[in-house]
Structures are given as C-alpha cells and as structure tokens.
C-alpha cells in the first residue's frame, strides 16, 4: 500500500516555535514529528510519498 504524507506550510499557528525550524522537524520527546509519522506509516505502507512546498 502507498501512503501520501502532506508536509507543507509554514506552521504559522505555532508562532515562535516554527520561526527557525519547519513544523515537521519539531521535536516531540526525542523524535521529530516527521520521524513519528514515518514510523507509524511504515507499519501499514510499503511506500511513502512526501509532498512539500517550497517556502520563500
């Protein structure tokens, strides 16, 4: 099964927490949000397609 991971946007609702780091790379405990999601998806998908946006 394929999974699509949407990892786009500025994370502006998180205010100062995302001034210097993208939302998917924020740490929750000792892992990034992206690592947590990829680990969960690997249990059910054999391919993950990641969609991102280029921020200026």
PDBQT receptor file of N, H, CA, C and O in Angstrom, charges set to zero:
ATOM      1  N   UNK A   1       0.846  -1.163   0.000  1.00  0.00    +0.000 N 
ATOM      2  CA  UNK A   1       0.000   0.000   0.000  1.00  0.00    +0.000 C 
ATOM      3  C   UNK A   1       0.901   1.239   0.000  1.00  0.00    +0.000 C 
ATOM      4  O   UNK A   1       1.972   1.240   0.608  1.00  0.00    +0.000 OA
ATOM      5  N   UNK A   2       0.456   2.286  -0.685  1.00  0.00    +0.000 N 
ATOM      6  H   UNK A   2      -0.414   2.285  -1.179  1.00  0.00    +0.000 HD
ATOM      7  CA  UNK A   2       1.163   3.557  -0.707  1.00  0.00    +0.000 C 
ATOM      8  C   UNK A   2       0.486   4.527   0.261  1.00  0.00    +0.000 C 
ATOM      9  O   UNK A   2      -0.727   4.474   0.466  1.00  0.00    +0.000 OA
ATOM     10  N   UNK A   3       1.285   5.409   0.848  1.00  0.00    +0.000 N 
ATOM     11  H   UNK A   3       2.270   5.452   0.682  1.00  0.00    +0.000 HD
ATOM     12  CA  UNK A   3       0.770   6.451   1.735  1.00  0.00    +0.000 C 
ATOM     13  C   UNK A   3       1.258   7.801   1.223  1.00  0.00    +0.000 C 
ATOM     14  O   UNK A   3       2.367   7.905   0.698  1.00  0.00    +0.000 OA
ATOM     15  N   UNK A   4       0.440   8.827   1.374  1.00  0.00    +0.000 N 
ATOM     16  H   UNK A   4      -0.461   8.743   1.800  1.00  0.00    +0.000 HD
ATOM     17  CA  UNK A   4       0.823  10.187   0.990  1.00  0.00    +0.000 C 
ATOM     18  C   UNK A   4       0.924  11.010   2.265  1.00  0.00    +0.000 C 
ATOM     19  O   UNK A   4      -0.020  11.086   3.051  1.00  0.00    +0.000 OA
ATOM     20  N   UNK A   5       2.086  11.625   2.455  1.00  0.00    +0.000 N 
ATOM     21  H   UNK A   5       2.854  11.564   1.816  1.00  0.00    +0.000 HD
ATOM     22  CA  UNK A   5       2.342  12.453   3.628  1.00  0.00    +0.000 C 
ATOM     23  C   UNK A   5       2.413  13.901   3.187  1.00  0.00    +0.000 C 
ATOM     24  O   UNK A   5       3.295  14.278   2.416  1.00  0.00    +0.000 OA
ATOM     25  N   UNK A   6       1.480  14.720   3.679  1.00  0.00    +0.000 N 
ATOM     26  H   UNK A   6       0.763  14.414   4.306  1.00  0.00    +0.000 HD
ATOM     27  CA  UNK A   6       1.472  16.145   3.362  1.00  0.00    +0.000 C 
ATOM     28  C   UNK A   6       2.306  16.871   4.413  1.00  0.00    +0.000 C 
ATOM     29  O   UNK A   6       1.934  16.925   5.585  1.00  0.00    +0.000 OA
ATOM     30  N   UNK A   7       3.428  17.424   3.985  1.00  0.00    +0.000 N 
ATOM     31  H   UNK A   7       3.730  17.379   3.033  1.00  0.00    +0.000 HD
ATOM     32  CA  UNK A   7       4.328  18.139   4.899  1.00  0.00    +0.000 C 
ATOM     33  C   UNK A   7       4.619  19.501   4.298  1.00  0.00    +0.000 C 
ATOM     34  O   UNK A   7       5.743  19.771   3.875  1.00  0.00    +0.000 OA
ATOM     35  N   UNK A   8       3.625  20.346   4.259  1.00  0.00    +0.000 N 
ATOM     36  H   UNK A   8       2.712  20.127   4.603  1.00  0.00    +0.000 HD
ATOM     37  CA  UNK A   8       3.769  21.662   3.643  1.00  0.00    +0.000 C 
ATOM     38  C   UNK A   8       3.182  22.716   4.563  1.00  0.00    +0.000 C 
ATOM     39  O   UNK A   8       2.435  22.405   5.491  1.00  0.00    +0.000 OA
ATOM     40  N   UNK A   9       3.519  23.934   4.302  1.00  0.00    +0.000 N 
ATOM     41  H   UNK A   9       4.125  24.187   3.549  1.00  0.00    +0.000 HD
ATOM     42  CA  UNK A   9       3.003  25.042   5.091  1.00  0.00    +0.000 C 
ATOM     43  C   UNK A   9       4.042  25.608   6.022  1.00  0.00    +0.000 C 
ATOM     44  O   UNK A   9       5.070  24.983   6.283  1.00  0.00    +0.000 OA
ATOM     45  N   UNK A  10       3.774  26.779   6.515  1.00  0.00    +0.000 N 
ATOM     46  H   UNK A  10       2.939  27.287   6.303  1.00  0.00    +0.000 HD
ATOM     47  CA  UNK A  10       4.731  27.489   7.358  1.00  0.00    +0.000 C 
ATOM     48  C   UNK A  10       4.598  27.145   8.841  1.00  0.00    +0.000 C 
ATOM     49  O   UNK A  10       5.526  27.404   9.607  1.00  0.00    +0.000 OA
ATOM     50  N   UNK A  11       3.509  26.588   9.253  1.00  0.00    +0.000 N 
ATOM     51  H   UNK A  11       2.755  26.378   8.631  1.00  0.00    +0.000 HD
ATOM     52  CA  UNK A  11       3.304  26.323  10.674  1.00  0.00    +0.000 C 
ATOM     53  C   UNK A  11       3.092  27.607  11.456  1.00  0.00    +0.000 C 
ATOM     54  O   UNK A  11       3.456  27.689  12.629  1.00  0.00    +0.000 OA
ATOM     55  N   UNK A  12       2.508  28.601  10.820  1.00  0.00    +0.000 N 
ATOM     56  H   UNK A  12       2.212  28.534   9.867  1.00  0.00    +0.000 HD
ATOM     57  CA  UNK A  12       2.378  29.930  11.425  1.00  0.00    +0.000 C 
ATOM     58  C   UNK A  12       1.514  29.927  12.686  1.00  0.00    +0.000 C 
ATOM     59  O   UNK A  12       1.689  30.787  13.549  1.00  0.00    +0.000 OA
ATOM     60  N   UNK A  13       0.602  28.994  12.804  1.00  0.00    +0.000 N 
ATOM     61  H   UNK A  13       0.460  28.295  12.103  1.00  0.00    +0.000 HD
ATOM     62  CA  UNK A  13      -0.230  28.951  14.017  1.00  0.00    +0.000 C 
ATOM     63  C   UNK A  13       0.564  28.550  15.251  1.00  0.00    +0.000 C 
ATOM     64  O   UNK A  13       0.098  28.720  16.378  1.00  0.00    +0.000 OA
ATOM     65  N   UNK A  14       1.767  28.017  15.037  1.00  0.00    +0.000 N 
ATOM     66  H   UNK A  14       2.145  27.879  14.122  1.00  0.00    +0.000 HD
ATOM     67  CA  UNK A  14       2.617  27.635  16.163  1.00  0.00    +0.000 C 
ATOM     68  C   UNK A  14       3.522  28.782  16.610  1.00  0.00    +0.000 C 
ATOM     69  O   UNK A  14       4.335  28.619  17.520  1.00  0.00    +0.000 OA
ATOM     70  N   UNK A  15       3.379  29.936  15.970  1.00  0.00    +0.000 N 
ATOM     71  H   UNK A  15       2.718  30.068  15.231  1.00  0.00    +0.000 HD
ATOM     72  CA  UNK A  15       4.081  31.150  16.386  1.00  0.00    +0.000 C 
ATOM     73  C   UNK A  15       5.593  31.013  16.410  1.00  0.00    +0.000 C 
ATOM     74  O   UNK A  15       6.205  30.574  15.437  1.00  0.00    +0.000 OA
ATOM     75  N   UNK A  16       6.189  31.395  17.537  1.00  0.00    +0.000 N 
ATOM     76  H   UNK A  16       5.691  31.752  18.328  1.00  0.00    +0.000 HD
ATOM     77  CA  UNK A  16       7.643  31.433  17.650  1.00  0.00    +0.000 C 
ATOM     78  C   UNK A  16       8.292  30.044  17.564  1.00  0.00    +0.000 C 
ATOM     79  O   UNK A  16       9.491  29.949  17.302  1.00  0.00    +0.000 OA
ATOM     80  N   UNK A  17       7.538  28.985  17.775  1.00  0.00    +0.000 N 
ATOM     81  H   UNK A  17       6.564  29.062  17.988  1.00  0.00    +0.000 HD
ATOM     82  CA  UNK A  17       8.107  27.631  17.737  1.00  0.00    +0.000 C 
ATOM     83  C   UNK A  17       8.595  27.242  16.349  1.00  0.00    +0.000 C 
ATOM     84  O   UNK A  17       9.480  26.397  16.214  1.00  0.00    +0.000 OA
ATOM     85  N   UNK A  18       8.018  27.859  15.313  1.00  0.00    +0.000 N 
ATOM     86  H   UNK A  18       7.300  28.545  15.422  1.00  0.00    +0.000 HD
ATOM     87  CA  UNK A  18       8.398  27.494  13.935  1.00  0.00    +0.000 C 
ATOM     88  C   UNK A  18       9.090  28.645  13.203  1.00  0.00    +0.000 C 
ATOM     89  O   UNK A  18       9.110  28.672  11.972  1.00  0.00    +0.000 OA
ATOM     90  N   UNK A  19       9.654  29.587  13.945  1.00  0.00    +0.000 N 
ATOM     91  H   UNK A  19       9.638  29.566  14.945  1.00  0.00    +0.000 HD
ATOM     92  CA  UNK A  19      10.377  30.681  13.291  1.00  0.00    +0.000 C 
ATOM     93  C   UNK A  19      11.636  30.190  12.587  1.00  0.00    +0.000 C 
ATOM     94  O   UNK A  19      11.969  30.674  11.505  1.00  0.00    +0.000 OA
ATOM     95  N   UNK A  20      12.341  29.229  13.193  1.00  0.00    +0.000 N 
ATOM     96  H   UNK A  20      12.070  28.836  14.072  1.00  0.00    +0.000 HD
ATOM     97  CA  UNK A  20      13.633  28.782  12.671  1.00  0.00    +0.000 C 
ATOM     98  C   UNK A  20      13.664  27.333  12.210  1.00  0.00    +0.000 C 
ATOM     99  O   UNK A  20      14.680  26.872  11.691  1.00  0.00    +0.000 OA
ATOM    100  N   UNK A  21      12.578  26.618  12.389  1.00  0.00    +0.000 N 
ATOM    101  H   UNK A  21      11.752  26.993  12.811  1.00  0.00    +0.000 HD
ATOM    102  CA  UNK A  21      12.557  25.190  12.049  1.00  0.00    +0.000 C 
ATOM    103  C   UNK A  21      11.185  24.842  11.480  1.00  0.00    +0.000 C 
ATOM    104  O   UNK A  21      10.169  25.302  12.002  1.00  0.00    +0.000 OA
ATOM    105  N   UNK A  22      11.140  24.042  10.426  1.00  0.00    +0.000 N 
ATOM    106  H   UNK A  22      11.965  23.668  10.002  1.00  0.00    +0.000 HD
ATOM    107  CA  UNK A  22       9.839  23.649   9.866  1.00  0.00    +0.000 C 
ATOM    108  C   UNK A  22       9.048  22.781  10.859  1.00  0.00    +0.000 C 
ATOM    109  O   UNK A  22       9.619  22.045  11.664  1.00  0.00    +0.000 OA
ATOM    110  N   UNK A  23       7.759  22.893  10.775  1.00  0.00    +0.000 N 
ATOM    111  H   UNK A  23       7.295  23.491  10.122  1.00  0.00    +0.000 HD
ATOM    112  CA  UNK A  23       6.860  22.155  11.667  1.00  0.00    +0.000 C 
ATOM    113  C   UNK A  23       7.154  20.644  11.717  1.00  0.00    +0.000 C 
ATOM    114  O   UNK A  23       7.160  20.080  12.812  1.00  0.00    +0.000 OA
ATOM    115  N   UNK A  24       7.397  19.967  10.589  1.00  0.00    +0.000 N 
ATOM    116  H   UNK A  24       7.393  20.425   9.700  1.00  0.00    +0.000 HD
ATOM    117  CA  UNK A  24       7.655  18.530  10.668  1.00  0.00    +0.000 C 
ATOM    118  C   UNK A  24       8.943  18.162  11.411  1.00  0.00    +0.000 C 
ATOM    119  O   UNK A  24       9.107  17.018  11.833  1.00  0.00    +0.000 OA
ATOM    120  N   UNK A  25       9.854  19.124  11.573  1.00  0.00    +0.000 N 
ATOM    121  H   UNK A  25       9.720  20.054  11.230  1.00  0.00    +0.000 HD
ATOM    122  CA  UNK A  25      11.117  18.837  12.251  1.00  0.00    +0.000 C 
ATOM    123  C   UNK A  25      11.123  19.247  13.719  1.00  0.00    +0.000 C 
ATOM    124  O   UNK A  25      12.158  19.180  14.382  1.00  0.00    +0.000 OA
ATOM    125  N   UNK A  26       9.968  19.672  14.225  1.00  0.00    +0.000 N 
ATOM    126  H   UNK A  26       9.127  19.726  13.687  1.00  0.00    +0.000 HD
ATOM    127  CA  UNK A  26       9.872  19.981  15.653  1.00  0.00    +0.000 C 
ATOM    128  C   UNK A  26       9.998  18.695  16.457  1.00  0.00    +0.000 C 
ATOM    129  O   UNK A  26       9.504  17.646  16.042  1.00  0.00    +0.000 OA
ATOM    130  N   UNK A  27      10.651  18.775  17.591  1.00  0.00    +0.000 N 
ATOM    131  H   UNK A  27      11.052  19.627  17.928  1.00  0.00    +0.000 HD
ATOM    132  CA  UNK A  27      10.848  17.608  18.446  1.00  0.00    +0.000 C 
ATOM    133  C   UNK A  27       9.659  17.389  19.372  1.00  0.00    +0.000 C 
ATOM    134  O   UNK A  27       9.114  18.328  19.951  1.00  0.00    +0.000 OA
ATOM    135  N   UNK A  28       9.277  16.134  19.492  1.00  0.00    +0.000 N 
ATOM    136  H   UNK A  28       9.720  15.371  19.022  1.00  0.00    +0.000 HD
ATOM    137  CA  UNK A  28       8.298  15.690  20.480  1.00  0.00    +0.000 C 
ATOM    138  C   UNK A  28       9.021  14.590  21.251  1.00  0.00    +0.000 C 
ATOM    139  O   UNK A  28       9.197  13.482  20.745  1.00  0.00    +0.000 OA
ATOM    140  N   UNK A  29       9.428  14.896  22.451  1.00  0.00    +0.000 N 
ATOM    141  H   UNK A  29       9.285  15.796  22.862  1.00  0.00    +0.000 HD
ATOM    142  CA  UNK A  29      10.292  13.960  23.172  1.00  0.00    +0.000 C 
ATOM    143  C   UNK A  29      11.656  13.945  22.506  1.00  0.00    +0.000 C 
ATOM    144  O   UNK A  29      12.297  14.987  22.370  1.00  0.00    +0.000 OA
ATOM    145  N   UNK A  30      12.103  12.763  22.088  1.00  0.00    +0.000 N 
ATOM    146  H   UNK A  30      11.583  11.916  22.198  1.00  0.00    +0.000 HD
ATOM    147  CA  UNK A  30      13.413  12.632  21.457  1.00  0.00    +0.000 C 
ATOM    148  C   UNK A  30      13.323  12.427  19.947  1.00  0.00    +0.000 C 
ATOM    149  O   UNK A  30      14.342  12.191  19.297  1.00  0.00    +0.000 OA
ATOM    150  N   UNK A  31      12.128  12.512  19.383  1.00  0.00    +0.000 N 
ATOM    151  H   UNK A  31      11.301  12.703  19.910  1.00  0.00    +0.000 HD
ATOM    152  CA  UNK A  31      11.926  12.307  17.946  1.00  0.00    +0.000 C 
ATOM    153  C   UNK A  31      11.280  13.530  17.332  1.00  0.00    +0.000 C 
ATOM    154  O   UNK A  31      10.597  14.302  18.006  1.00  0.00    +0.000 OA
ATOM    155  N   UNK A  32      11.511  13.694  16.023  1.00  0.00    +0.000 N 
ATOM    156  H   UNK A  32      12.065  13.067  15.475  1.00  0.00    +0.000 HD
ATOM    157  CA  UNK A  32      10.799  14.760  15.320  1.00  0.00    +0.000 C 
ATOM    158  C   UNK A  32       9.392  14.277  14.972  1.00  0.00    +0.000 C 
ATOM    159  O   UNK A  32       9.118  13.077  14.941  1.00  0.00    +0.000 OA
ATOM    160  N   UNK A  33       8.513  15.235  14.713  1.00  0.00    +0.000 N 
ATOM    161  H   UNK A  33       8.735  16.210  14.738  1.00  0.00    +0.000 HD
ATOM    162  CA  UNK A  33       7.149  14.882  14.293  1.00  0.00    +0.000 C 
ATOM    163  C   UNK A  33       7.204  14.006  13.041  1.00  0.00    +0.000 C 
ATOM    164  O   UNK A  33       6.451  13.039  12.921  1.00  0.00    +0.000 OA
ATOM    165  N   UNK A  34       8.094  14.345  12.114  1.00  0.00    +0.000 N 
ATOM    166  H   UNK A  34       8.705  15.130  12.211  1.00  0.00    +0.000 HD
ATOM    167  CA  UNK A  34       8.232  13.579  10.879  1.00  0.00    +0.000 C 
ATOM    168  C   UNK A  34       8.641  12.141  11.162  1.00  0.00    +0.000 C 
ATOM    169  O   UNK A  34       8.086  11.217  10.566  1.00  0.00    +0.000 OA
ATOM    170  N   UNK A  35       9.601  11.933  12.058  1.00  0.00    +0.000 N 
ATOM    171  H   UNK A  35      10.051  12.683  12.542  1.00  0.00    +0.000 HD
ATOM    172  CA  UNK A  35      10.023  10.571  12.416  1.00  0.00    +0.000 C 
ATOM    173  C   UNK A  35       8.877   9.755  12.998  1.00  0.00    +0.000 C 
ATOM    174  O   UNK A  35       8.728   8.575  12.678  1.00  0.00    +0.000 OA
ATOM    175  N   UNK A  36       8.075  10.371  13.843  1.00  0.00    +0.000 N 
ATOM    176  H   UNK A  36       8.196  11.329  14.103  1.00  0.00    +0.000 HD
ATOM    177  CA  UNK A  36       6.949   9.674  14.477  1.00  0.00    +0.000 C 
ATOM    178  C   UNK A  36       5.939   9.230  13.423  1.00  0.00    +0.000 C 
ATOM    179  O   UNK A  36       5.458   8.097  13.449  1.00  0.00    +0.000 OA
ATOM    180  N   UNK A  37       5.625  10.134  12.495  1.00  0.00    +0.000 N 
ATOM    181  H   UNK A  37       6.016  11.054  12.474  1.00  0.00    +0.000 HD
ATOM    182  CA  UNK A  37       4.650   9.808  11.448  1.00  0.00    +0.000 C 
ATOM    183  C   UNK A  37       5.201   8.740  10.508  1.00  0.00    +0.000 C 
ATOM    184  O   UNK A  37       4.480   7.810  10.148  1.00  0.00    +0.000 OA
ATOM    185  N   UNK A  38       6.465   8.858  10.105  1.00  0.00    +0.000 N 
ATOM    186  H   UNK A  38       7.050   9.614  10.397  1.00  0.00    +0.000 HD
ATOM    187  CA  UNK A  38       7.057   7.866   9.199  1.00  0.00    +0.000 C 
ATOM    188  C   UNK A  38       7.119   6.486   9.854  1.00  0.00    +0.000 C 
ATOM    189  O   UNK A  38       6.899   5.474   9.188  1.00  0.00    +0.000 OA
ATOM    190  N   UNK A  39       7.410   6.443  11.129  1.00  0.00    +0.000 N 
ATOM    191  H   UNK A  39       7.588   7.265  11.670  1.00  0.00    +0.000 HD
ATOM    192  CA  UNK A  39       7.434   5.164  11.845  1.00  0.00    +0.000 C 
ATOM    193  C   UNK A  39       6.046   4.519  11.861  1.00  0.00    +0.000 C 
ATOM    194  O   UNK A  39       5.915   3.314  11.647  1.00  0.00    +0.000 OA
ATOM    195  N   UNK A  40       5.020   5.321  12.113  1.00  0.00    +0.000 N 
ATOM    196  H   UNK A  40       5.127   6.300  12.287  1.00  0.00    +0.000 HD
ATOM    197  CA  UNK A  40       3.656   4.801  12.124  1.00  0.00    +0.000 C 
ATOM    198  C   UNK A  40       3.236   4.336  10.736  1.00  0.00    +0.000 C 
ATOM    199  O   UNK A  40       2.603   3.289  10.596  1.00  0.00    +0.000 OA
ATOM    200  N   UNK A  41       3.583   5.104   9.716  1.00  0.00    +0.000 N 
ATOM    201  H   UNK A  41       4.097   5.954   9.830  1.00  0.00    +0.000 HD
ATOM    202  CA  UNK A  41       3.205   4.725   8.347  1.00  0.00    +0.000 C 
ATOM    203  C   UNK A  41       3.926   3.464   7.885  1.00  0.00    +0.000 C 
ATOM    204  O   UNK A  41       3.368   2.681   7.116  1.00  0.00    +0.000 OA
ATOM    205  N   UNK A  42       5.151   3.260   8.342  1.00  0.00    +0.000 N 
ATOM    206  H   UNK A  42       5.604   3.896   8.967  1.00  0.00    +0.000 HD
ATOM    207  CA  UNK A  42       5.901   2.081   7.912  1.00  0.00    +0.000 C 
ATOM    208  C   UNK A  42       5.240   0.779   8.355  1.00  0.00    +0.000 C 
ATOM    209  O   UNK A  42       5.511  -0.281   7.790  1.00  0.00    +0.000 OA
ATOM    210  N   UNK A  43       4.380   0.858   9.359  1.00  0.00    +0.000 N 
ATOM    211  H   UNK A  43       4.160   1.719   9.818  1.00  0.00    +0.000 HD
ATOM    212  CA  UNK A  43       3.672  -0.334   9.828  1.00  0.00    +0.000 C 
ATOM    213  C   UNK A  43       2.552  -0.746   8.877  1.00  0.00    +0.000 C 
ATOM    214  O   UNK A  43       2.122  -1.899   8.889  1.00  0.00    +0.000 OA
ATOM    215  N   UNK A  44       2.074   0.196   8.048  1.00  0.00    +0.000 N 
ATOM    216  H   UNK A  44       2.423   1.133   8.039  1.00  0.00    +0.000 HD
ATOM    217  CA  UNK A  44       0.934  -0.112   7.186  1.00  0.00    +0.000 C 
ATOM    218  C   UNK A  44       1.191   0.146   5.698  1.00  0.00    +0.000 C 
ATOM    219  O   UNK A  44       0.393  -0.270   4.859  1.00  0.00    +0.000 OA
ATOM    220  N   UNK A  45       2.287   0.821   5.360  1.00  0.00    +0.000 N 
ATOM    221  H   UNK A  45       2.936   1.159   6.042  1.00  0.00    +0.000 HD
ATOM    222  CA  UNK A  45       2.553   1.171   3.960  1.00  0.00    +0.000 C 
ATOM    223  C   UNK A  45       3.938   0.707   3.554  1.00  0.00    +0.000 C 
ATOM    224  O   UNK A  45       4.871   0.730   4.357  1.00  0.00    +0.000 OA
ATOM    225  N   UNK A  46       4.068   0.291   2.316  1.00  0.00    +0.000 N 
ATOM    226  H   UNK A  46       3.310   0.272   1.664  1.00  0.00    +0.000 HD
ATOM    227  CA  UNK A  46       5.389  -0.107   1.822  1.00  0.00    +0.000 C 
ATOM    228  C   UNK A  46       6.063   1.016   1.038  1.00  0.00    +0.000 C 
ATOM    229  O   UNK A  46       7.234   0.902   0.674  1.00  0.00    +0.000 OA
ATOM    230  N   UNK A  47       5.327   2.103   0.774  1.00  0.00    +0.000 N 
ATOM    231  H   UNK A  47       4.376   2.195   1.070  1.00  0.00    +0.000 HD
ATOM    232  CA  UNK A  47       5.892   3.261   0.087  1.00  0.00    +0.000 C 
ATOM    233  C   UNK A  47       5.222   4.517   0.636  1.00  0.00    +0.000 C 
ATOM    234  O   UNK A  47       4.002   4.568   0.797  1.00  0.00    +0.000 OA
ATOM    235  N   UNK A  48       6.047   5.537   0.922  1.00  0.00    +0.000 N 
ATOM    236  H   UNK A  48       7.038   5.496   0.792  1.00  0.00    +0.000 HD
ATOM    237  CA  UNK A  48       5.525   6.817   1.416  1.00  0.00    +0.000 C 
ATOM    238  C   UNK A  48       5.908   7.899   0.423  1.00  0.00    +0.000 C 
ATOM    239  O   UNK A  48       7.083   8.074   0.101  1.00  0.00    +0.000 OA
ATOM    240  N   UNK A  49       4.911   8.620  -0.056  1.00  0.00    +0.000 N 
ATOM    241  H   UNK A  49       3.957   8.477   0.206  1.00  0.00    +0.000 HD
ATOM    242  CA  UNK A  49       5.129   9.731  -0.953  1.00  0.00    +0.000 C 
ATOM    243  C   UNK A  49       4.971  11.000  -0.131  1.00  0.00    +0.000 C 
ATOM    244  O   UNK A  49       3.915  11.238   0.457  1.00  0.00    +0.000 OA
ATOM    245  N   UNK A  50       6.027  11.821  -0.090  1.00  0.00    +0.000 N 
ATOM    246  H   UNK A  50       6.884  11.628  -0.568  1.00  0.00    +0.000 HD
ATOM    247  CA  UNK A  50       6.031  13.019   0.739  1.00  0.00    +0.000 C 
ATOM    248  C   UNK A  50       5.848  14.243  -0.147  1.00  0.00    +0.000 C 
ATOM    249  O   UNK A  50       6.607  14.457  -1.092  1.00  0.00    +0.000 OA
ATOM    250  N   UNK A  51       4.842  15.036   0.164  1.00  0.00    +0.000 N 
ATOM    251  H   UNK A  51       4.226  14.863   0.932  1.00  0.00    +0.000 HD
ATOM    252  CA  UNK A  51       4.577  16.267  -0.572  1.00  0.00    +0.000 C 
ATOM    253  C   UNK A  51       4.952  17.453   0.292  1.00  0.00    +0.000 C 
ATOM    254  O   UNK A  51       4.486  17.586   1.423  1.00  0.00    +0.000 OA
ATOM    255  N   UNK A  52       5.802  18.315  -0.252  1.00  0.00    +0.000 N 
ATOM    256  H   UNK A  52       6.181  18.207  -1.171  1.00  0.00    +0.000 HD
ATOM    257  CA  UNK A  52       6.245  19.502   0.476  1.00  0.00    +0.000 C 
ATOM    258  C   UNK A  52       6.034  20.731  -0.395  1.00  0.00    +0.000 C 
ATOM    259  O   UNK A  52       5.731  20.625  -1.583  1.00  0.00    +0.000 OA
ATOM    260  N   UNK A  53       6.198  21.880   0.209  1.00  0.00    +0.000 N 
ATOM    261  H   UNK A  53       6.444  21.965   1.175  1.00  0.00    +0.000 HD
ATOM    262  CA  UNK A  53       6.122  23.120  -0.563  1.00  0.00    +0.000 C 
ATOM    263  C   UNK A  53       7.425  23.869  -0.370  1.00  0.00    +0.000 C 
ATOM    264  O   UNK A  53       8.081  23.737   0.663  1.00  0.00    +0.000 OA
ATOM    265  N   UNK A  54       7.797  24.653  -1.366  1.00  0.00    +0.000 N 
ATOM    266  H   UNK A  54       7.264  24.761  -2.205  1.00  0.00    +0.000 HD
ATOM    267  CA  UNK A  54       8.999  25.470  -1.280  1.00  0.00    +0.000 C 
ATOM    268  C   UNK A  54       8.596  26.824  -0.720  1.00  0.00    +0.000 C 
ATOM    269  O   UNK A  54       7.806  27.547  -1.327  1.00  0.00    +0.000 OA
ATOM    270  N   UNK A  55       9.138  27.160   0.432  1.00  0.00    +0.000 N 
ATOM    271  H   UNK A  55       9.780  26.573   0.925  1.00  0.00    +0.000 HD
ATOM    272  CA  UNK A  55       8.824  28.447   1.055  1.00  0.00    +0.000 C 
ATOM    273  C   UNK A  55       9.883  29.466   0.687  1.00  0.00    +0.000 C 
ATOM    274  O   UNK A  55      11.073  29.155   0.629  1.00  0.00    +0.000 OA
ATOM    275  N   UNK A  56       9.437  30.679   0.440  1.00  0.00    +0.000 N 
ATOM    276  H   UNK A  56       8.470  30.931   0.486  1.00  0.00    +0.000 HD
ATOM    277  CA  UNK A  56      10.381  31.751   0.102  1.00  0.00    +0.000 C 
ATOM    278  C   UNK A  56      10.735  32.545   1.323  1.00  0.00    +0.000 C 
ATOM    279  O   UNK A  56      11.518  33.490   1.239  1.00  0.00    +0.000 OA
TER     280      UNK A  56
